[in-house]
Amino acid sequence: MSGKRMRKHLIISSLALVTLFVLVAVGKGQQRPQPQTRTQQDPVPLPPKTGRPAPRRDISGVWLGQVAFQPQPPPPLTKLGQQLFDTAKPLNGPRAVAVANSNDPMVTCDPLGFPRSIFFELRAFEFEQTKSKMIQLLQYQRIWREIWTDGRKLPTNVGAEGDSPDPRYYGYSIGRWADDYTFVVESTGFTENSWADQQAHPRSMNAHIEERYQRIDYDTMEITLTIDDPKMYTKPWLGLNKQMVYWHPKQEFEEQMCVPSDALEYLSIVRPAAK
């Protein structure tokens, strides 16, 4: 990819202008899947339905989602949560600022982290099941998550002194089957350098996040995501409630990268111009 084309892709798909950060609902029209051409204004391309029933205990394969899901409104923030929220300068939502003035970690291509990776840029992802874990592959930035299914428990001492695990952008995750068609993921142990969503809502290291992936039939799956974070919120936050994703017949990803060198070059242009 040429430098000019790469910068254009970066601006549109990663940094973007504020006007591009518009959240859209799932479209009703049927069209052939073309994830490589979608922007945030476009609906999810709906592949033709196969009419097949959901297989039991199997959510493997590539799924198409929205570029950006619209989160449910969060509950009231705690005092600390409000302080962190007030200091953030997001690229999205009613408090959006220009790229040159934003402190969004995405501006310099830092990892989206979790659960922001589910709220935003979930246009394509894949599950691969192994004997001891489920792997979730995320198209944006070519990120992968380990979701352990071997019976282990979530760590309870992340970030503590001594021999304890370090916080992670995507946390530590375990998974189980609630029934033949619903896979449940629990996660904790996050670095606090990342935001919970694209509007800069905070998420603490010890937040407990639950995802539920319910396969409705062969072609459709619902995602529900709940954040329980007493340090930041006064009660649990049902962030996503039965958001739909769709089986992708081609089972292919595009290479969708946020390139730090291009981001820095772009910022070197727009920041002086903004002064």
Backbone bond lengths (Angstrom), bond angles and torsions (degrees), N, CA, C in turn:
res aa  C-N    CA-C-N  psi(-1)  N-CA   C-N-CA  omega(-1)  CA-C   N-CA-C  phi
1 M - - - 1.467 - - 1.521 109.39 -
2 S 1.333 119.47 131.42 1.449 122.83 -179.19 1.516 110.46 -68.26
3 G 1.354 115.62 159.59 1.459 119.57 179.15 1.508 112.39 -60.03
4 K 1.356 116.98 -39.72 1.467 120.68 -179.92 1.505 110.65 -65.11
5 R 1.343 116.80 -45.53 1.456 120.25 -179.45 1.519 111.14 -66.65
6 M 1.343 116.40 -38.41 1.457 119.98 179.96 1.515 111.27 -64.45
7 R 1.339 116.64 -41.26 1.466 119.31 178.31 1.521 110.89 -63.64
8 K 1.335 116.04 -39.03 1.466 119.17 178.24 1.516 110.21 -63.37
9 H 1.339 117.59 -42.84 1.467 120.98 179.16 1.519 110.83 -63.51
10 L 1.342 115.80 -40.03 1.457 120.08 179.77 1.511 111.27 -62.63
11 I 1.329 116.05 -45.90 1.466 120.03 -177.67 1.512 110.78 -63.58
12 I 1.341 117.26 -41.98 1.461 120.42 -176.45 1.518 111.55 -76.62
13 S 1.334 117.13 -46.01 1.457 119.82 -170.69 1.514 114.09 -91.70
14 S 1.339 118.46 -24.46 1.446 119.03 -172.15 1.518 112.96 -117.75
15 L 1.326 116.86 -64.36 1.461 118.72 179.57 1.516 109.65 -78.62
16 A 1.287 115.64 -59.00 1.464 124.38 176.87 1.516 112.53 63.42
17 L 1.308 115.09 169.00 1.446 122.34 170.07 1.507 108.43 -93.61
18 V 1.308 116.32 157.98 1.457 120.11 -176.90 1.514 111.38 -56.50
19 T 1.316 117.01 -36.01 1.461 119.43 -177.43 1.518 112.44 -65.43
20 L 1.332 117.29 -17.98 1.455 119.45 178.58 1.511 112.43 -84.33
21 F 1.321 118.11 -13.79 1.456 121.10 -177.22 1.521 110.03 -88.85
22 V 1.317 115.95 64.27 1.453 123.25 179.39 1.520 107.90 -110.39
23 L 1.328 117.43 126.87 1.451 121.56 -178.33 1.520 108.96 -85.38
24 V 1.339 115.97 137.11 1.453 120.31 -175.38 1.516 111.17 -124.23
25 A 1.328 115.84 154.68 1.456 121.31 176.44 1.514 109.97 -85.40
26 V 1.326 116.53 163.05 1.448 121.00 178.50 1.513 109.60 -66.00
27 G 1.329 116.54 129.61 1.456 120.21 180.00 1.518 112.22 -72.05
28 K 1.332 115.12 154.09 1.452 120.47 -178.91 1.519 112.45 -94.54
29 G 1.341 117.65 -18.73 1.460 119.60 -176.83 1.513 111.51 -76.53
30 Q 1.307 116.29 152.24 1.455 122.45 177.90 1.522 108.78 -93.82
31 Q 1.341 116.62 134.48 1.446 120.12 177.20 1.509 108.62 -153.37
32 R 1.321 116.55 162.93 1.466 120.14 -179.64 1.517 109.22 -70.95
33 P 1.352 117.81 142.70 1.461 120.05 -176.91 1.517 111.73 -68.52
34 Q 1.334 116.86 124.66 1.452 122.42 178.50 1.528 109.14 -138.60
35 P 1.344 118.04 66.29 1.456 119.71 -174.12 1.518 113.48 -61.72
36 Q 1.343 117.53 -25.09 1.450 119.14 -177.22 1.520 112.83 -70.87
37 T 1.339 119.07 -15.66 1.450 120.81 -177.62 1.523 112.82 -105.49
38 R 1.324 118.90 -0.98 1.452 120.41 -172.61 1.518 112.41 -79.93
39 T 1.320 115.34 142.76 1.457 122.13 168.92 1.517 107.69 -114.72
40 Q 1.328 116.62 -178.44 1.455 119.66 -176.02 1.523 112.79 -69.29
41 Q 1.319 117.47 -18.49 1.458 119.74 178.24 1.524 112.27 -79.97
42 D 1.314 117.39 -17.31 1.457 120.87 -173.84 1.524 111.76 -84.95
43 P 1.339 116.99 145.29 1.464 120.25 175.51 1.524 111.14 -75.18
44 V 1.318 115.70 168.86 1.456 120.11 174.27 1.523 108.73 -65.36
45 P 1.331 118.26 128.06 1.461 119.51 175.67 1.524 109.57 -70.01
46 L 1.313 117.61 122.46 1.453 121.84 -175.12 1.529 110.40 -94.74
47 P 1.333 117.91 109.54 1.464 119.46 177.73 1.523 110.34 -67.55
48 P 1.334 117.16 157.91 1.468 119.74 175.69 1.529 110.38 -59.75
49 K 1.311 116.00 137.99 1.460 120.13 179.76 1.524 110.81 -71.83
50 T 1.317 115.35 141.85 1.462 119.90 177.73 1.521 111.51 -85.70
51 G 1.339 117.27 -21.62 1.455 120.56 -177.57 1.511 113.61 77.20
52 R 1.322 117.36 8.69 1.466 120.90 -178.10 1.529 110.19 -88.36
53 P 1.320 118.30 150.04 1.467 120.68 176.46 1.515 111.08 -74.55
54 A 1.323 116.06 161.59 1.465 120.61 178.26 1.519 110.19 -67.88
55 P 1.331 118.03 134.01 1.461 119.82 173.47 1.525 110.38 -71.97
56 R 1.300 117.48 152.17 1.455 121.05 -178.20 1.527 111.55 -76.88
57 R 1.319 114.56 134.59 1.473 122.57 175.97 1.526 111.87 49.01
58 D 1.312 114.84 49.61 1.467 120.39 -179.36 1.522 109.40 -151.73
59 I 1.339 116.35 111.63 1.464 121.69 173.43 1.529 109.97 -121.21
60 S 1.333 116.50 18.59 1.456 120.95 -176.34 1.519 111.27 -67.99
61 G 1.321 114.83 156.42 1.452 121.34 178.40 1.511 112.69 113.02
62 V 1.324 116.35 179.50 1.460 123.56 -176.88 1.532 109.36 -93.46
63 W 1.339 114.82 134.26 1.458 122.54 -179.01 1.523 109.96 -124.00
64 L 1.331 115.65 146.37 1.459 121.70 178.17 1.521 110.05 -103.39
65 G 1.328 116.54 130.83 1.454 121.87 176.35 1.511 110.96 -126.22
66 Q 1.323 115.35 -175.32 1.453 119.54 177.12 1.520 110.57 -76.45
67 V 1.326 115.21 154.57 1.458 119.36 173.55 1.528 109.27 -60.65
68 A 1.332 116.46 -38.94 1.459 120.74 177.55 1.525 109.14 -147.00
69 F 1.330 115.95 119.22 1.452 120.07 173.26 1.528 109.30 -77.05
70 Q 1.316 116.59 148.72 1.462 121.65 174.03 1.526 108.15 -87.75
71 P 1.340 118.79 108.00 1.459 119.85 -179.41 1.528 111.74 -65.30
72 Q 1.323 115.24 153.45 1.454 120.18 169.79 1.530 108.58 -66.49
73 P 1.337 118.83 149.28 1.477 120.16 178.84 1.527 110.85 -57.87
74 P 1.330 117.34 134.54 1.468 119.69 -179.91 1.527 111.35 -75.18
75 P 1.319 117.94 158.54 1.462 121.03 173.23 1.519 110.37 -71.41
76 P 1.330 118.78 173.12 1.468 120.41 177.69 1.528 111.67 -57.75
77 L 1.322 114.67 143.31 1.462 121.35 179.15 1.522 111.14 -81.65
78 T 1.324 115.89 154.23 1.454 120.73 169.26 1.531 108.83 -73.85
79 K 1.305 116.96 175.34 1.465 119.84 179.04 1.525 110.96 -60.34
80 L 1.334 117.23 -44.85 1.463 120.73 178.41 1.525 110.60 -65.82
81 G 1.321 116.79 -43.73 1.450 119.94 179.11 1.516 112.15 -59.09
82 Q 1.341 116.70 -39.90 1.458 120.77 179.89 1.525 111.01 -67.82
83 Q 1.335 117.37 -38.34 1.462 120.48 178.21 1.526 111.08 -62.15
84 L 1.316 116.94 -44.15 1.462 120.53 179.56 1.529 111.15 -67.25
85 F 1.300 116.05 -40.58 1.463 120.65 179.14 1.526 110.91 -62.90
86 D 1.334 117.24 -40.61 1.463 121.21 -177.29 1.525 112.76 -68.41
87 T 1.335 116.98 -28.05 1.467 119.66 -178.88 1.526 112.91 -85.56
88 A 1.327 116.94 -10.71 1.464 120.68 -179.22 1.526 110.61 -82.17
89 K 1.318 115.42 144.37 1.467 121.93 179.68 1.533 108.64 -124.94
90 P 1.332 116.12 85.32 1.468 119.89 -172.89 1.519 113.37 -77.65
91 L 1.311 114.55 165.81 1.458 122.11 174.56 1.528 111.81 -90.50
92 N 1.337 116.74 -8.31 1.455 121.30 -172.05 1.515 111.37 -125.65
93 G 1.334 115.14 158.77 1.446 120.79 171.73 1.513 113.49 83.68
94 P 1.335 116.96 -172.30 1.470 121.27 -175.28 1.522 113.83 -66.53
95 R 1.339 118.51 -18.87 1.469 121.00 179.78 1.522 111.50 -101.50
96 A 1.312 118.13 16.44 1.459 121.97 -174.67 1.521 112.04 -60.28
97 V 1.324 114.97 140.67 1.464 122.04 175.41 1.526 108.27 -122.36
98 A 1.308 115.59 169.68 1.465 120.38 177.21 1.523 110.04 -66.87
99 V 1.324 115.61 154.88 1.466 121.18 -179.64 1.526 111.42 -52.91
100 A 1.325 117.19 -41.79 1.465 121.47 -176.87 1.516 112.92 -63.13
101 N 1.344 117.92 -24.11 1.461 121.44 -176.61 1.523 113.53 -106.29
102 S 1.316 117.02 2.60 1.459 120.93 -173.80 1.523 112.02 -88.13
103 N 1.346 115.53 147.31 1.469 120.69 170.21 1.526 110.50 -109.81
104 D 1.326 116.39 22.75 1.456 121.77 175.02 1.530 108.63 -61.06
105 P 1.344 118.87 125.37 1.469 120.12 178.79 1.525 113.52 -55.92
106 M 1.321 116.03 -24.41 1.460 119.89 -179.46 1.523 112.70 -66.14
107 V 1.339 116.93 -24.48 1.461 121.19 -177.64 1.527 111.02 -58.60
108 T 1.324 117.38 -36.29 1.462 121.11 179.39 1.529 111.54 -105.47
109 C 1.321 116.20 21.22 1.465 122.51 175.17 1.524 113.82 65.71
110 D 1.332 117.46 26.46 1.459 119.57 170.82 1.531 108.91 -65.08
111 P 1.332 118.24 157.41 1.465 119.60 179.05 1.531 111.31 -58.52
112 L 1.327 116.70 141.97 1.458 119.64 175.53 1.516 111.16 -61.29
113 G 1.327 117.39 -34.99 1.450 120.15 -175.85 1.523 111.39 75.66
114 F 1.323 114.67 -174.96 1.454 121.16 -174.66 1.522 110.05 -125.27
115 P 1.326 118.92 136.95 1.465 128.67 10.43 1.524 115.07 -93.47
116 R 1.333 118.10 11.44 1.467 118.62 -179.26 1.525 111.76 -55.96
117 S 1.329 117.12 -31.47 1.460 120.54 179.57 1.523 112.38 -65.52
118 I 1.339 117.40 -19.93 1.459 120.95 176.63 1.534 109.98 -88.75
119 F 1.324 117.35 -39.25 1.462 120.74 177.71 1.528 112.13 -67.23
120 F 1.326 116.89 -34.86 1.458 121.55 -167.02 1.525 110.99 -133.30
121 E 1.319 116.57 137.60 1.466 124.45 178.79 1.536 112.22 62.92
122 L 1.335 116.30 40.55 1.462 120.03 175.09 1.533 109.97 -99.22
123 R 1.320 116.17 30.06 1.467 119.91 -174.69 1.516 112.00 -61.02
124 A 1.311 118.46 -24.11 1.463 121.88 173.24 1.524 108.93 -154.53
125 F 1.325 116.35 135.70 1.462 121.56 176.16 1.521 108.42 -151.99
126 E 1.323 116.11 165.09 1.453 120.83 -176.32 1.517 110.19 -137.83
127 F 1.321 116.44 143.06 1.457 122.77 169.02 1.520 108.92 -108.83
128 E 1.328 116.20 135.22 1.459 122.64 172.67 1.527 107.98 -127.22
129 Q 1.318 116.57 122.73 1.457 121.66 -177.80 1.520 110.49 -94.70
130 T 1.331 116.01 132.72 1.453 121.69 173.06 1.531 108.28 -121.72
131 K 1.297 116.63 -176.75 1.464 120.46 -176.41 1.519 112.29 -66.93
132 S 1.334 117.84 -32.69 1.466 120.49 -173.17 1.520 114.28 -117.84
133 K 1.333 117.79 -7.29 1.458 119.06 -177.63 1.525 110.78 -160.21
134 M 1.320 113.82 160.24 1.458 122.17 171.40 1.526 106.65 -104.71
135 I 1.318 117.02 132.56 1.456 121.89 176.94 1.523 107.98 -104.51
136 Q 1.333 116.60 127.46 1.461 120.56 172.95 1.521 107.97 -107.08
137 L 1.323 115.75 120.49 1.458 122.81 178.84 1.518 108.37 -103.17
138 L 1.331 116.67 124.97 1.455 122.57 -178.13 1.521 109.28 -106.54
139 Q 1.330 116.31 128.08 1.457 120.24 -177.05 1.519 112.14 -60.11
140 Y 1.340 116.98 -45.85 1.460 119.40 -176.88 1.531 110.26 -67.66
141 Q 1.315 116.46 121.79 1.458 125.57 -179.13 1.524 113.82 67.82
142 R 1.351 117.15 8.38 1.470 120.15 177.51 1.536 111.00 54.06
143 I 1.315 115.95 50.14 1.462 122.85 -179.24 1.521 109.49 -93.68
144 W 1.344 116.92 148.00 1.461 120.21 173.59 1.523 110.17 -133.13
145 R 1.319 115.22 146.09 1.468 123.56 178.63 1.524 109.82 -116.47
146 E 1.341 116.21 139.73 1.459 122.36 171.44 1.522 108.72 -95.56
147 I 1.314 117.01 123.98 1.463 122.60 176.58 1.524 106.30 -119.19
148 W 1.326 116.60 103.58 1.458 121.14 -172.16 1.517 111.09 -75.80
149 T 1.321 116.00 134.27 1.462 122.37 179.72 1.536 111.50 -121.38
150 D 1.329 116.44 19.14 1.468 120.73 -175.51 1.526 113.22 -93.39
151 G 1.333 117.63 12.08 1.457 120.77 176.42 1.515 115.40 94.47
152 R 1.303 118.49 -2.75 1.462 120.37 179.27 1.533 111.03 -68.07
153 K 1.328 117.08 162.16 1.455 123.08 178.59 1.520 110.05 -100.42
154 L 1.324 116.29 160.91 1.456 120.07 174.27 1.519 110.18 -68.03
155 P 1.330 118.80 144.40 1.461 120.40 176.65 1.524 110.90 -65.49
156 T 1.327 115.92 145.75 1.466 121.15 -179.01 1.522 112.75 -113.02
157 N 1.331 117.41 -1.44 1.466 120.51 -175.49 1.519 112.59 -125.28
158 V 1.329 117.57 30.35 1.474 120.81 -179.50 1.525 109.80 -61.25
159 G 1.342 115.68 130.63 1.456 120.90 177.67 1.509 115.23 82.03
160 A 1.325 118.16 -0.97 1.468 120.81 179.16 1.524 110.00 -76.52
161 E 1.328 116.12 163.71 1.462 120.65 178.41 1.520 110.07 -70.44
162 G 1.317 115.11 156.10 1.453 120.00 178.78 1.511 112.31 87.08
163 D 1.317 114.90 -151.80 1.459 121.20 -175.41 1.531 109.65 -83.31
164 S 1.337 115.80 80.52 1.461 121.31 -178.95 1.529 108.91 -134.95
165 P 1.305 117.81 153.94 1.474 120.05 -179.82 1.519 111.99 -69.03
166 D 1.316 115.89 149.55 1.462 121.81 178.06 1.532 110.24 -83.00
167 P 1.333 117.06 151.71 1.467 119.07 172.91 1.527 110.51 -61.52
168 R 1.324 114.86 151.78 1.460 121.00 -179.24 1.528 110.31 -130.26
169 Y 1.322 115.40 151.97 1.463 119.64 177.33 1.531 111.44 -58.83
170 Y 1.332 116.16 -36.91 1.469 120.11 -177.95 1.524 111.99 -108.94
171 G 1.309 116.29 9.81 1.446 121.39 173.35 1.519 114.07 66.26
172 Y 1.323 114.98 -165.58 1.466 124.48 176.86 1.521 106.79 -115.57
173 S 1.329 117.19 135.78 1.460 120.08 -172.37 1.523 112.01 -133.71
174 I 1.334 115.33 142.79 1.457 122.37 171.87 1.531 107.71 -127.94
175 G 1.329 116.76 153.25 1.451 120.38 -177.46 1.514 112.26 -136.19
176 R 1.334 115.50 158.27 1.460 121.96 178.05 1.534 108.10 -156.49
177 W 1.312 115.74 159.61 1.454 121.82 174.55 1.519 108.75 -91.53
178 A 1.342 117.10 118.36 1.460 120.85 176.11 1.520 109.96 -75.98
179 D 1.314 116.76 -32.72 1.461 124.17 173.15 1.521 106.50 -156.67
180 D 1.312 117.98 -170.83 1.465 120.87 -174.51 1.521 113.93 -66.24
181 Y 1.342 117.22 -14.96 1.466 119.77 -173.81 1.532 113.77 -128.21
182 T 1.327 117.36 5.56 1.469 120.76 -177.00 1.521 110.06 -128.01
183 F 1.334 115.25 116.32 1.465 121.73 177.31 1.518 108.32 -102.75
184 V 1.349 116.64 126.27 1.457 123.01 -175.46 1.521 109.10 -111.06
185 V 1.332 115.78 131.63 1.466 122.23 179.86 1.526 108.90 -119.63
186 E 1.320 117.03 132.93 1.458 122.91 174.41 1.521 108.46 -117.91
187 S 1.343 116.40 136.38 1.462 120.86 -176.03 1.521 110.82 -138.94
188 T 1.339 115.33 150.92 1.466 122.60 174.25 1.523 108.34 -160.85
189 G 1.347 117.00 177.81 1.456 121.48 175.00 1.515 114.11 81.53
190 F 1.337 116.74 53.85 1.467 122.09 -172.96 1.529 112.63 -102.65
191 T 1.330 115.65 146.65 1.454 118.99 167.94 1.522 108.73 -69.37
192 E 1.328 116.63 142.18 1.460 120.66 -178.52 1.525 111.96 -90.77
193 N 1.341 116.51 13.32 1.467 120.44 175.29 1.518 112.37 -76.94
194 S 1.328 117.03 -16.50 1.461 120.57 -177.26 1.522 110.82 -108.20
195 W 1.327 115.83 161.85 1.462 122.30 -179.60 1.520 110.21 -96.85
196 A 1.332 115.75 161.96 1.460 119.72 177.73 1.517 111.63 -73.83
197 D 1.326 117.02 -33.58 1.459 120.59 -178.31 1.519 109.76 -148.94
198 Q 1.328 116.64 -179.41 1.455 121.25 -175.88 1.518 113.16 -74.60
199 Q 1.342 117.84 -10.38 1.459 120.78 177.06 1.519 112.56 -96.03
200 A 1.332 116.38 8.65 1.471 123.90 171.44 1.516 113.94 79.25
201 H 1.322 118.83 21.54 1.461 118.61 171.86 1.526 109.12 -66.41
202 P 1.334 117.87 138.55 1.462 120.51 -174.18 1.524 112.52 -79.11
203 R 1.332 115.10 165.74 1.462 122.95 175.82 1.514 107.60 -151.66
204 S 1.327 117.66 126.05 1.462 121.10 -174.33 1.527 111.52 -86.60
205 M 1.321 115.47 169.78 1.458 121.74 -178.20 1.524 111.92 -60.52
206 N 1.336 117.14 -39.77 1.464 120.78 -174.19 1.520 113.86 -98.22
207 A 1.310 116.59 16.17 1.466 119.06 174.52 1.526 109.62 -57.19
208 H 1.319 115.31 145.30 1.472 120.91 175.05 1.527 107.25 -110.09
209 I 1.325 116.23 118.75 1.462 121.34 -175.38 1.523 108.96 -118.60
210 E 1.327 115.19 131.44 1.464 120.74 178.45 1.521 109.94 -116.80
211 E 1.325 115.95 129.33 1.466 122.60 171.67 1.524 108.65 -110.63
212 R 1.306 116.05 140.85 1.462 121.74 174.23 1.527 108.34 -124.74
213 Y 1.327 116.17 119.61 1.458 122.64 178.32 1.529 107.45 -109.09
214 Q 1.319 116.34 105.59 1.460 121.12 -177.88 1.522 109.79 -108.79
215 R 1.322 115.56 115.38 1.463 120.28 -179.67 1.526 108.87 -82.96
216 I 1.316 116.39 115.07 1.461 122.59 -175.89 1.527 110.88 -79.95
217 D 1.308 115.99 -46.69 1.462 122.50 173.23 1.522 106.49 -149.31
218 Y 1.307 117.28 -168.10 1.458 119.22 -176.37 1.521 112.21 -61.71
219 D 1.337 116.55 -31.47 1.459 121.79 -169.17 1.520 114.74 -100.42
220 T 1.319 119.58 -15.56 1.467 121.58 -172.90 1.518 111.43 -132.11
221 M 1.334 114.51 146.83 1.456 121.80 178.89 1.522 108.89 -143.44
222 E 1.327 116.61 142.49 1.458 122.64 178.71 1.527 110.19 -103.69
223 I 1.349 115.64 140.00 1.460 121.40 176.12 1.526 108.86 -115.66
224 T 1.328 116.19 127.18 1.462 122.25 170.91 1.518 107.84 -121.95
225 L 1.327 117.09 134.08 1.460 121.31 -176.67 1.522 109.97 -133.36
226 T 1.328 116.56 127.98 1.465 122.43 -178.46 1.524 109.72 -124.40
227 I 1.327 116.79 132.53 1.468 123.23 178.84 1.519 108.59 -110.29
228 D 1.324 116.34 120.67 1.464 122.07 175.38 1.532 106.63 -111.78
229 D 1.320 116.27 104.15 1.467 121.53 -171.47 1.528 109.57 -141.16
230 P 1.347 118.03 79.42 1.472 121.08 -176.70 1.519 114.23 -59.52
231 K 1.324 117.65 -22.46 1.459 120.19 179.39 1.525 111.49 -70.05
232 M 1.341 117.16 -28.50 1.454 121.61 -174.52 1.530 113.66 -113.32
233 Y 1.348 117.84 -25.21 1.460 120.70 -174.40 1.529 110.58 -131.87
234 T 1.312 115.49 150.68 1.463 120.62 -176.67 1.521 113.02 -78.53
235 K 1.329 117.55 -13.81 1.461 122.05 174.47 1.526 108.17 -159.74
236 P 1.342 118.15 167.47 1.474 119.69 -179.46 1.520 112.16 -59.27
237 W 1.324 114.33 149.43 1.458 122.83 -176.70 1.526 109.28 -113.56
238 L 1.326 116.45 114.62 1.461 121.57 173.08 1.526 107.23 -80.44
239 G 1.311 115.88 88.37 1.461 120.76 -172.68 1.516 113.83 -69.23
240 L 1.331 117.23 -44.75 1.461 122.93 176.92 1.518 108.34 -127.40
241 N 1.306 116.55 135.89 1.458 121.13 179.91 1.527 109.70 -126.02
242 K 1.326 115.92 100.32 1.469 122.81 175.22 1.528 112.28 56.16
243 Q 1.318 115.68 50.26 1.464 120.54 173.50 1.529 109.05 -79.46
244 M 1.321 116.07 139.78 1.458 120.34 -172.43 1.532 112.57 -92.98
245 V 1.325 115.38 140.70 1.463 122.91 168.15 1.524 107.59 -129.15
246 Y 1.348 115.96 162.08 1.462 120.02 -167.35 1.524 110.89 -132.96
247 W 1.325 114.30 139.04 1.460 122.09 177.45 1.524 110.21 -58.84
248 H 1.332 115.85 134.89 1.470 121.20 -177.37 1.530 109.52 -104.53
249 P 1.321 118.21 109.18 1.473 119.88 -176.27 1.532 113.98 -57.77
250 K 1.323 117.38 -35.62 1.470 119.45 -177.21 1.525 112.62 -74.22
251 Q 1.329 117.75 -23.27 1.462 121.81 177.94 1.528 111.83 55.72
252 E 1.327 116.71 39.36 1.466 121.58 -178.01 1.518 110.76 -124.07
253 F 1.339 115.55 150.16 1.458 123.50 172.36 1.519 109.26 -109.24
254 E 1.330 116.35 152.82 1.448 120.08 162.29 1.532 107.93 -90.79
255 E 1.313 117.37 166.88 1.457 120.60 172.51 1.517 107.42 -91.58
256 Q 1.314 115.89 104.89 1.462 122.11 -174.72 1.523 108.02 -116.59
257 M 1.317 115.75 98.68 1.459 121.10 -172.69 1.525 111.46 -119.12
258 C 1.327 115.37 145.91 1.454 122.14 166.20 1.527 105.64 -102.25
259 V 1.318 116.87 114.38 1.467 121.66 -170.43 1.529 109.26 -99.30
260 P 1.344 118.72 115.53 1.466 120.58 -175.07 1.521 114.27 -55.05
261 S 1.323 118.11 -41.54 1.467 119.34 -177.99 1.524 110.94 -63.78
262 D 1.326 117.60 -38.35 1.455 120.33 176.68 1.524 111.32 -68.99
263 A 1.352 116.06 -37.67 1.462 119.88 178.80 1.521 110.59 -62.34
264 L 1.327 117.13 -44.26 1.463 120.72 -179.75 1.526 111.35 -65.79
265 E 1.329 116.01 -39.29 1.463 119.42 177.77 1.526 110.54 -63.20
266 Y 1.333 116.23 -42.64 1.462 121.23 179.58 1.528 110.38 -62.72
267 L 1.341 116.29 -45.88 1.464 120.19 -179.54 1.525 111.47 -64.92
268 S 1.314 117.50 -32.67 1.474 120.64 178.65 1.539 110.96 -64.94
269 I 1.314 116.12 -21.20 1.465 120.76 177.68 1.526 111.77 -89.17
270 V 1.356 115.79 -48.53 1.473 118.89 -171.96 1.523 113.01 -78.74
271 R 1.337 118.99 -29.53 1.463 119.27 -177.25 1.518 112.13 -69.66
272 P 1.337 120.25 -46.08 1.477 118.33 175.53 1.529 112.14 -61.75
273 A 1.317 117.27 -35.42 1.459 120.23 -179.35 1.519 112.59 -68.61
274 A 1.359 115.79 -24.84 1.466 120.04 -178.54 1.511 112.82 -81.51
275 K 1.325 118.20 -12.39 1.472 120.74 -177.21 1.524 110.92 -80.99
